[in-house]
């Protein structure tokens, strides 16, 4: 069999006559082998049966076909019956972060932070729908006119959203957020220019010193990657409870319990929300609670946990700035139906969150930590914040890459004393000041 790494798009290596042959072989295999039976047997056995059937049909085929073309046809038939059809070659490419199917012949991928059109395509919308049905049926879900939207997860952990007509006007659409198997470490982020060693020194001390850290950023800005790195700073002797909509965190600590939400079933029952899991996690004797993404009413329970002894919690949310992140928390609590004066909500937020780390994906595709800010308290009705590090943007270079540099603002955070009291020495030089200027 040919390896996926040998070509980007196998259809590019086939003539139009070969593509017709592949479809003919595919249809004959479906006549000879029942797909519903193949899905009930072990994958290796199913693959062997399909490959044997394809080879036999190709040997009997009236037109002579060379060996490399036969191998490609067999692989494509396998992808159609057991995999994701034309998307399999994209799933095999480790440089692709997102796969976006707008309709059967309009597919884009995000590679290194940039969107580009993929050469692959489905035959028609019926072909695309068959792949969607295969994805959702494996997790006991369905997608049809009565339920035209669905979220699912592939076997490798990648998140999938599918939406079909009548809601999708131009045909069925799929969005796949790839699950990254290879974790980036902090050394790589520093090498890529996403942050500096001084910034890492601060956030490492913040995590080890049990400060509550909120990671804020837009879609694809690297929030989960950073959360994975920060969670790696949690001591291995602490009990960690992770709560996610789709399991993406890859914690290495031995004492980790992973919780994941569950959508409602076909009858509309059995849903388990993040708020349910946050409440339950408090009964599980956690040392740390790590929330993959705060999305709704669970925000109030998270803040309550942070304010009642569960220090060192980590979470992410979607926001364009640290100030917006706190505003979003405020809105989530209000939209959750909690009848609480606005000042009390803000006081809860100011008391619970110690540090906000802002990530951003820039227009050149790079991802950077553009701001680290401390939540210092309240002044009247306003939550006060102090910026400790920032990315000072200075325009674009001749290659349209973002120019700029990270710098400390000269502000020593109020939690510095707390870190020192816990034996975590953070040198004052990282803040851009001398020790003599502070205490």
N, C-alpha and C positions, 0 to 999 in steps of 0.2 A: 504493500500500500504506500501511496505517496504521503509524505509528511506535510502538514499544513504550512510549515515554515518555508516550503519550497516554492510556494506561489501565493499571491495575494488573493486572486480570484480564479478558481478553477475553470469557470465558464470562459475566461479569456483564452484558455488553451484549447477550447473546443470550437470546431466549426459549427455552423448552423445545422448541418446534417448530423453532427455528433450530438448536439443538444436534442434534436428530434429523436435520435436513437436512445439517448438517456431516458427521455420521457416514455418512450415505448417500452423499454426494459422495466422502468419503474411500474408502469401499469400492469405489465405481465407478472411482476413479482407480487403485486397486491392481489392478483387473481389466484396465484398459487399459494401464497402465505397469508393467513388471516392476521391483519395488524393487531386486532384486539387480543389474539392469542399471544403474539410476540411481546406485547406489553406485560404479560403475566409471567414470563419466564426470565431467567437471568440474562443480563445485558450481553455478556460474552457469548452465551449460547444463541441468542437472537441474532447477534451480529454474524456469527458463523453461518447460521442458516441462510441469512440474506446474501452474504458473500458467495456462498456455494450456489445458490439459486441464480444470482447474477452471472457468475462465471459460466454456468451451464447454458444460460440463455445467450450469452455473448458468443460462446463457441458454436452455437447453432444458428447464429445470426447470418443472413444471406450475404451481407456486405463485410469484407475483411476489415478488421479494426486492429490497429497496432496495440502493443502491450501498454505503453504509457496512457493512451486514451482509454483503454479498458479499465485501468486502475482509477482514473479520474471518474469514470462513469459509475464504478462500484462505490466509490467514496460518496458521490453525490446522491446515489440511491439510499445509502446508509443514512446520510444526513436527513433526507426527506422522511424516512420511515421512523427513525429513532431520535433524531435531533431536531434542530430548528431550521432545517432546509438551508436556504441561501445565507442565513445569518451565522451558520456554524463557522464559516471561515473568518468572520469578523470576531466571533467569540474566542477564536484561537489566537488572535492578535493581542499581545499583552500591552501594546502601546495605545489601545483604544479604551477610553474611559466611559463613553456613552454611545449607544446605538439608537438612532431615532428614525423610525419607519413612518414617514408621512402618509404614504399609500404604497401600493404594491411595486411601483417602479420609481419611487422617490425616497431614497434611503441616505441618511447622513450619519457620520460618526464624528465624535470629538477625539482628536488625537493631539496630545501635548497642548491642551488648552484651546485648540482651534477647531472649528467645525469645517468639515470637508465632505463632499459628496462621495458616496461609495459606488463602486462599479456594479455591485451585485443587485439583483432584483428578483421579485417573485413573478410567476407567470401572469397572475391576475389576482383580483381581490379574493376569489374563492380559495386560491392557493394560500394567500396570507391568512385567511380566516381559519384554515385547517391547522396552521401552526399555532395560532392563538388558542384554538380549542384544545390542542395538545398540551400547551403550557398550563392552562387553567384546570384542565381535567385531572392533572397529576396531583393537584392539591385539593381536589374535591369541590372545585368551584365551577361556575358556568358563566358564559357570556352570551347573551342573545338580546333581542329587542326589549324584553322585560327587565333585563339587567345588563345594560350596555357598557358599563365601566367595571373594571376589576383590577385589583392589585395582587401580585403573586411574587413568588421567589423561585428562581431556578435552583437546580441542584448544587451549583457552585456558590450560591449565596447572592447572586446578582438580583437586584430588584427590577420588577417588570410592572409597567402600567399599560393596560390595553383599553382602548375606547373604540366603539364601532358605530356604524349608522344605526339609528337616525341622528345621533349626537355628533358623530364625525361626518361632516358633509362630503368629504372627498374620498371616503372609503376607510377601512379599518386602519388604526394607527397604534404603533407600539413604541414605548420608550423603555429602554433597558439601561439601568445604572449598573455598570460592571462592579463586581466585588473584587477588590485587589487582594490577591493572595500574598504577594511580596510586600511586606510592610516597609515604608520609608522610616529611617531613623533620623535622629536629630542631626547627626553628622552630615547626612545627605541634604537636609533642609538648609543647613549653614552653607554647604558647598554650592547649592543651587541659588543662594542669595535670598532665601525666603525669610531668614532671620539671622541674628548674630549670636555669638557665644555669650555675650553679656545678657541678652534677652533670655537665652536658655538658662543661664545661671539664676535669673530671677524667678522664672516660672517653675523651675525644678525645686527651688527653695519654697515657693508658694505651695506646691503640691505636698511636699514632704512636711511642711509646717502646718498642714491641714487648713489652709485657706480655702474658701469656697470660690471656685473659678468658673466663669461663664465664657464660653467660646462663641463669638458672634461672627456671622459672615453670610454672604450670598450663596446661591446654589453653585456647587463645584468649586468653592473657594478653598477647600482643604480643611474644613472643620473636623470631619471624622478622622482624617489623617493626624491632625494635631491632637485630637482627643486620645487617639491610640498612643501617641508619644507621651502625653502628660500622664495617662493612666499607668504607663510603664514606670513612672517615678514613685508610685505607691509602694510602700514596703511590702515584701512578700509575706509577712506574718499577719497582715490585716485581712479581714473578711470583706470582700467586695461584692455588691449586688449590682448588676448591670440591667438596665431597662431600655428596650428598643422597640421600635415599630418593625424594623427589619434588622436582623442580627448582622452587624458589620464589625463590631469591635473585636479585636483580637488580643485580649489580655493574656499575659503569660503567667500571672500569679497563680499559685496552686489553689488558693482558697477563694475561688470566684464562682458565683452562681449567676447564670445568665437567664434573664426573663425576656419574653417576647410577647407582644400583643397578639390578639386573635380577632379576626374580623367575624362579623355575624355570618351564620350559615345561610343556605338557600331560603330557609323559612324565616330569616331575620332574627334568629336567636343565637345565643352563645357568645356574643361579643365580649371581649375582655380588653378594656382600654388601658392606656398608660396610667391614668389616674388610679385605676384598680390595682395596677402593679406597684405603683409608688406606695399606696396605702399598705399593701400586703408586705412590701419590702421592710417596712418599719417594724414588722413583727418577726423579722428574720435575723435579728441581732446583727445589723450591718455595721462595720467600721466605716465603710465608704459606700455612697450611692452614686452610681454613674449613669446619667440619662443621655441616651444617644441624641435625642432632639426633643426639646420642650415645644409642644405644639398647641396645648389647650389648657383645660381646667386643672391638669396635674401641676401647673405652675404653683398654685396656692399650697398644695401638699408638699412640693419640693421646698418652697420657702419656709414652711412650718418646720420641716425636718431640719433644715439648715439652722434654724433659730432655736431648736430644742435639743441640741447636743450632737447632731449628726454633722460634725465638721468635716471639711475636706471633700465635699461633694463636687462633682464635675458635671457639666451639662453643655449642650450646644443649642443654639437657636438661630433662625434666619433673621438678620437685620443688617443694615448698611453702615452702622456706626455704633460705638459703645453706648451713646446716649439713646439711639433708637432701640437698642437691645433692651434697655431698662423700660423704655416706653412700651415695647411689645409685651414684656412680662406684665406690666400694668394692664394693658388691654386684654390679655388672656384671662387675668383674674376677673376683670369686669364682665367680660363676655361669658365667663363661667357661671354667672348669676349670683356672685357673692355680694351681698348688700353690706358694703363696708365703706366708710368715708375714704375719699381719695388720699387724704394725707396719711391715713393709717396704712393703706396699701403701699404707698411710697416708703413709709417708715419701715415696713416689713422688708421691702426690697433692699433698702439701704443697710439694714441690720444684717441681712442674710448674705448678700453678695460682697465679696472682698475685692475681686479682680475681674476685669473684663478684657479678653484678648480678642482683637478684631482681625479677621483674615479677609483677604480680597483677591479675587482673580482679576488681573489687569488685562488691558486690551491686547497685549502681546502674548497672552496665554500664561504668563507667569503668575504664581501664587505667592503672596507675601503676608507676613504679619505686619499690618500697617499701623497698629496702635496697641499699646498696653496701658490700661487705665485703672487706677484704684478708685473704688467707691468709698468716699471719705465720710459720708453722713448726710445730714439734712440742714438746709438753711431755709427757714420758713416752710414753704410748700414744695421746695425744689430739692432733688437729690443732687449732692455735690460730688464731683469727680476730679481727679488729678491725673494728668497724662504723664507717664513715666518714660515710655519709649514711643517713638513715632518713625514712620518712613517719610522722609523729606523728598518729595517728588520734584524732579528738575527737568521734566520734559521728555522728548523722544530723541534717540540717536539716529544716525543715518540709516540704520537697519530697522527703524520703527520699533526698537526695544525701549522700554521705559527706563529712563535714567533717574537715579536718586540714591540716597544713602540713609541708613538707619542712624538715629542719634538719640542720646539720652537728653531729657529736657532739663536736667538739673534738680528735679524734684525727688526728694527722698520720701518713700511712702511711709505712712503712719504705721503700717504693719511691720516695718523694719524692726522695731523693738520686740514685737511678738516673735519674730523669727530668731532674733538673737537670744531671747529668753529660752527658746527651744533648742539652743545649741547649733543653730544654722547660721553660720557666718557668711553674710553676703557683703563682699567688699564695697565700700562706698564709691570707689572709683567707677563702678559700672553705671552709677547715676550721674556721673559727670561732675562730682564734687569731691572735696577733700574731707576726711573724717573730722578735721578741726572745725569745719563749717556747720556741723550738724548737732552734735551733742554738747 
